[in-house]
Amino acid sequence: MRKNKIWIFIWCFVLLVNIHLLILFIPSHIYNPKRDLENSLVSSPEDRVLIAQRIEEMTREMVEAIRTVFVFMLMQFAIFTAVLFVKIRRDSHLMIGRERAS
């Protein structure tokens, strides 16, 4: 039973690390650089267009990064949960077998 508690602790730790990684990616995506573009000192329209295109490109890259981290987090969560449940079930069957044997 003690081993199960250790596995559950590891599972919770991995979940917290994944949530922390996701939180690290989200603020840079929520940050709106277009607002800064409007307030910037760049005066020529061509420069503003180039900056706006770069901002859109960075936003697409950030969305892709968030998606990648989220998918990785879900896969890791699913695999670790499956391993945890299999381990708990196997241990419970072993304990039932020991009780029947004695």
CNS distance restraints for C-alpha pairs under 8 A (distance, minus, plus):
assign (resid   1 and name CA) (resid   5 and name CA) 6.60 0.50 0.50
assign (resid   1 and name CA) (resid  91 and name CA) 7.90 0.50 0.50
assign (resid   2 and name CA) (resid   6 and name CA) 6.46 0.50 0.50
assign (resid   3 and name CA) (resid   7 and name CA) 6.28 0.50 0.50
assign (resid   4 and name CA) (resid   8 and name CA) 6.11 0.50 0.50
assign (resid   4 and name CA) (resid  84 and name CA) 7.95 0.50 0.50
assign (resid   4 and name CA) (resid  87 and name CA) 7.71 0.50 0.50
assign (resid   4 and name CA) (resid  88 and name CA) 6.40 0.50 0.50
assign (resid   5 and name CA) (resid   9 and name CA) 6.11 0.50 0.50
assign (resid   6 and name CA) (resid  10 and name CA) 6.22 0.50 0.50
assign (resid   7 and name CA) (resid  11 and name CA) 6.08 0.50 0.50
assign (resid   7 and name CA) (resid  84 and name CA) 6.71 0.50 0.50
assign (resid   8 and name CA) (resid  12 and name CA) 6.19 0.50 0.50
assign (resid   8 and name CA) (resid  84 and name CA) 7.33 0.50 0.50
assign (resid   9 and name CA) (resid  13 and name CA) 6.15 0.50 0.50
assign (resid  10 and name CA) (resid  14 and name CA) 6.14 0.50 0.50
assign (resid  11 and name CA) (resid  15 and name CA) 6.20 0.50 0.50
assign (resid  11 and name CA) (resid  80 and name CA) 6.76 0.50 0.50
assign (resid  11 and name CA) (resid  81 and name CA) 7.44 0.50 0.50
assign (resid  11 and name CA) (resid  84 and name CA) 7.90 0.50 0.50
assign (resid  12 and name CA) (resid  16 and name CA) 6.17 0.50 0.50
assign (resid  13 and name CA) (resid  17 and name CA) 6.20 0.50 0.50
assign (resid  14 and name CA) (resid  18 and name CA) 6.19 0.50 0.50
assign (resid  15 and name CA) (resid  19 and name CA) 6.20 0.50 0.50
assign (resid  15 and name CA) (resid  77 and name CA) 6.94 0.50 0.50
assign (resid  16 and name CA) (resid  20 and name CA) 6.05 0.50 0.50
assign (resid  17 and name CA) (resid  21 and name CA) 6.22 0.50 0.50
assign (resid  18 and name CA) (resid  22 and name CA) 6.27 0.50 0.50
assign (resid  18 and name CA) (resid  73 and name CA) 5.82 0.50 0.50
assign (resid  19 and name CA) (resid  23 and name CA) 6.14 0.50 0.50
assign (resid  20 and name CA) (resid  24 and name CA) 6.22 0.50 0.50
assign (resid  21 and name CA) (resid  25 and name CA) 6.59 0.50 0.50
assign (resid  21 and name CA) (resid  69 and name CA) 7.58 0.50 0.50
assign (resid  22 and name CA) (resid  26 and name CA) 6.29 0.50 0.50
assign (resid  22 and name CA) (resid  66 and name CA) 6.99 0.50 0.50
assign (resid  22 and name CA) (resid  69 and name CA) 6.68 0.50 0.50
assign (resid  22 and name CA) (resid  70 and name CA) 6.88 0.50 0.50
assign (resid  23 and name CA) (resid  27 and name CA) 6.94 0.50 0.50
assign (resid  24 and name CA) (resid  28 and name CA) 7.77 0.50 0.50
assign (resid  25 and name CA) (resid  29 and name CA) 6.78 0.50 0.50
assign (resid  25 and name CA) (resid  62 and name CA) 7.73 0.50 0.50
assign (resid  25 and name CA) (resid  65 and name CA) 7.75 0.50 0.50
assign (resid  25 and name CA) (resid  66 and name CA) 6.18 0.50 0.50
assign (resid  26 and name CA) (resid  30 and name CA) 6.16 0.50 0.50
assign (resid  26 and name CA) (resid  66 and name CA) 7.17 0.50 0.50
assign (resid  27 and name CA) (resid  31 and name CA) 6.02 0.50 0.50
assign (resid  28 and name CA) (resid  62 and name CA) 7.85 0.50 0.50
assign (resid  29 and name CA) (resid  59 and name CA) 6.77 0.50 0.50
assign (resid  29 and name CA) (resid  62 and name CA) 6.19 0.50 0.50
assign (resid  29 and name CA) (resid  63 and name CA) 7.16 0.50 0.50
assign (resid  32 and name CA) (resid  36 and name CA) 7.42 0.50 0.50
assign (resid  33 and name CA) (resid  37 and name CA) 6.27 0.50 0.50
assign (resid  33 and name CA) (resid  55 and name CA) 6.96 0.50 0.50
assign (resid  34 and name CA) (resid  38 and name CA) 6.41 0.50 0.50
assign (resid  34 and name CA) (resid  52 and name CA) 7.11 0.50 0.50
assign (resid  34 and name CA) (resid  55 and name CA) 7.32 0.50 0.50
assign (resid  35 and name CA) (resid  39 and name CA) 6.65 0.50 0.50
assign (resid  36 and name CA) (resid  40 and name CA) 5.82 0.50 0.50
assign (resid  37 and name CA) (resid  48 and name CA) 7.31 0.50 0.50
assign (resid  37 and name CA) (resid  51 and name CA) 7.63 0.50 0.50
assign (resid  37 and name CA) (resid  52 and name CA) 7.55 0.50 0.50
assign (resid  42 and name CA) (resid  47 and name CA) 6.73 0.50 0.50
assign (resid  42 and name CA) (resid  48 and name CA) 6.64 0.50 0.50
assign (resid  43 and name CA) (resid  47 and name CA) 7.52 0.50 0.50
assign (resid  43 and name CA) (resid  48 and name CA) 7.48 0.50 0.50
assign (resid  44 and name CA) (resid  48 and name CA) 6.51 0.50 0.50
assign (resid  45 and name CA) (resid  49 and name CA) 6.18 0.50 0.50
assign (resid  46 and name CA) (resid  50 and name CA) 6.27 0.50 0.50
assign (resid  47 and name CA) (resid  51 and name CA) 6.09 0.50 0.50
assign (resid  48 and name CA) (resid  52 and name CA) 5.98 0.50 0.50
assign (resid  49 and name CA) (resid  53 and name CA) 6.15 0.50 0.50
assign (resid  50 and name CA) (resid  54 and name CA) 6.24 0.50 0.50
assign (resid  51 and name CA) (resid  55 and name CA) 6.14 0.50 0.50
assign (resid  52 and name CA) (resid  56 and name CA) 6.26 0.50 0.50
assign (resid  53 and name CA) (resid  57 and name CA) 6.22 0.50 0.50
assign (resid  54 and name CA) (resid  58 and name CA) 6.13 0.50 0.50
assign (resid  55 and name CA) (resid  59 and name CA) 6.08 0.50 0.50
assign (resid  56 and name CA) (resid  60 and name CA) 6.24 0.50 0.50
assign (resid  57 and name CA) (resid  61 and name CA) 6.28 0.50 0.50
assign (resid  58 and name CA) (resid  62 and name CA) 6.09 0.50 0.50
assign (resid  59 and name CA) (resid  63 and name CA) 6.16 0.50 0.50
assign (resid  60 and name CA) (resid  64 and name CA) 6.22 0.50 0.50
assign (resid  61 and name CA) (resid  65 and name CA) 6.17 0.50 0.50
assign (resid  62 and name CA) (resid  66 and name CA) 6.13 0.50 0.50
assign (resid  63 and name CA) (resid  67 and name CA) 6.08 0.50 0.50
assign (resid  64 and name CA) (resid  68 and name CA) 6.10 0.50 0.50
assign (resid  65 and name CA) (resid  69 and name CA) 6.20 0.50 0.50
assign (resid  66 and name CA) (resid  70 and name CA) 6.01 0.50 0.50
assign (resid  67 and name CA) (resid  71 and name CA) 6.08 0.50 0.50
assign (resid  68 and name CA) (resid  72 and name CA) 6.10 0.50 0.50
assign (resid  69 and name CA) (resid  73 and name CA) 5.98 0.50 0.50
assign (resid  70 and name CA) (resid  74 and name CA) 6.18 0.50 0.50
assign (resid  71 and name CA) (resid  75 and name CA) 6.14 0.50 0.50
assign (resid  72 and name CA) (resid  76 and name CA) 6.05 0.50 0.50
assign (resid  73 and name CA) (resid  77 and name CA) 5.94 0.50 0.50
assign (resid  74 and name CA) (resid  78 and name CA) 6.03 0.50 0.50
assign (resid  75 and name CA) (resid  79 and name CA) 6.11 0.50 0.50
assign (resid  76 and name CA) (resid  80 and name CA) 5.93 0.50 0.50
assign (resid  77 and name CA) (resid  81 and name CA) 5.93 0.50 0.50
assign (resid  78 and name CA) (resid  82 and name CA) 6.10 0.50 0.50
assign (resid  79 and name CA) (resid  83 and name CA) 6.20 0.50 0.50
assign (resid  80 and name CA) (resid  84 and name CA) 6.05 0.50 0.50
assign (resid  81 and name CA) (resid  85 and name CA) 6.14 0.50 0.50
assign (resid  82 and name CA) (resid  86 and name CA) 6.09 0.50 0.50
assign (resid  83 and name CA) (resid  87 and name CA) 6.03 0.50 0.50
assign (resid  84 and name CA) (resid  88 and name CA) 6.13 0.50 0.50
assign (resid  85 and name CA) (resid  89 and name CA) 5.97 0.50 0.50
assign (resid  86 and name CA) (resid  90 and name CA) 5.98 0.50 0.50
assign (resid  87 and name CA) (resid  91 and name CA) 6.06 0.50 0.50
assign (resid  88 and name CA) (resid  92 and name CA) 6.07 0.50 0.50
assign (resid  89 and name CA) (resid  93 and name CA) 6.20 0.50 0.50
assign (resid  90 and name CA) (resid  94 and name CA) 6.20 0.50 0.50
assign (resid  91 and name CA) (resid  95 and name CA) 6.17 0.50 0.50
assign (resid  92 and name CA) (resid  96 and name CA) 6.16 0.50 0.50
assign (resid  93 and name CA) (resid  97 and name CA) 6.06 0.50 0.50
assign (resid  94 and name CA) (resid  98 and name CA) 6.20 0.50 0.50
assign (resid  95 and name CA) (resid  99 and name CA) 6.26 0.50 0.50
assign (resid  96 and name CA) (resid 100 and name CA) 6.26 0.50 0.50
assign (resid  97 and name CA) (resid 101 and name CA) 6.10 0.50 0.50
assign (resid  98 and name CA) (resid 102 and name CA) 6.27 0.50 0.50
